[in-house]
């Protein structure tokens, strides 16, 4: 195991670089690679050499944990043709060697499980209608998918999805993942049940904060019945849809968080926006940062387990402040580590002048939907420079 970063703790980042426990899982520091939708897997959904190389560079760069993004739990929920999948033993078997190698570098590997719901497409799912709580469409995906169509989930659909998540979690744990994260933010299926904007049901799965959380609670409960307590369970949870009072707000989670913890959640990761409101975030201004941090701090106040946050975090100094100011307990980086896989190491070693700084222009998010490209690129990292 690489112990250099575990022992190098400049006083400036003493809190950030101290160990933390997520359930029974020990992390060497409080930094994690936030799940990023790179969509560079093989066409069969197994992890590719491109993804392995990227994640190994991140592991060597000093994070305590890296979270693999958007491993779909269902062959009927696919957004991109080269997204990760986790619903067959072959998907798990392909992942196992990478997880072991990353652990040797000192990084715990988390696997994010995804069901795209109404923010998926029918393009890669044999034309099947997209599962939704209440038939509220995603305008963004309607533009992308000329055959976009939805169905309101029945109880049989709900029971099927619960079991799909549980089976995927068991496969991920068998591959060696020490953390399983549920994608319950950003407008995808679990998130769409939590938000009153997309969940207008009048049955047991809608009508109140706890009722809208019922599907997520059932998923967590089913997963905990399938995997050991030695594997941590995390929920990436939406705290603000950027739809104002019509959408998800952090206050609506106050009674939900303790129930999720009782069901077996060991960590939360706060996230914001859905597909239709991503543009509302705008530029990385201090006013935007202050607003988002206030929303995250509310979630942190509701939880007794660690809360992580990743959003516009550009430096270790900023990450340290977010923890000492009690905005969050752990800090994730996404675009900043895409821009420079060695940002953490370079900072600790006093080589800040060598860091490729993210421009925060959001072009990387748009690459996957650009017909010219087949992957996510970067404006500043020479490893992934966007073609001219």
Secondary structure, DSSP 8 states (H G I E B T S, - for coil): ---HHHH---GGGTTTTS-EEETTEEESSSEEE-------S-TTSS--HHHHHHHHHHHHTT-SEEEEEEEES-TT-BSSTT--B-SSHHHHHHHHHHHHHHHHTT-EEEEEEE--GGGSBSTTTTT--EEESS----HHHHHH-TT--EEE--HHHHHHHHHHHHHHHHHHHHTT-SEEEEEE-TTSHHHHHH-TTT----STTSSSHHHHTHHHHHHHHHHHTTS-TTSEEEEEEEEE-SSGGGS--GGGGHHHHHHHHHHT--EEEEEE--GGGGGGG-S--HHHHHHHHHHHHHHHHH-SSEEEE-SS---HHHHHHHHHTTS-SEEEESHHHHH-TTHHHHHHTT-GGG--------HHHHHTT-TT-SS--BSS-GGGB---
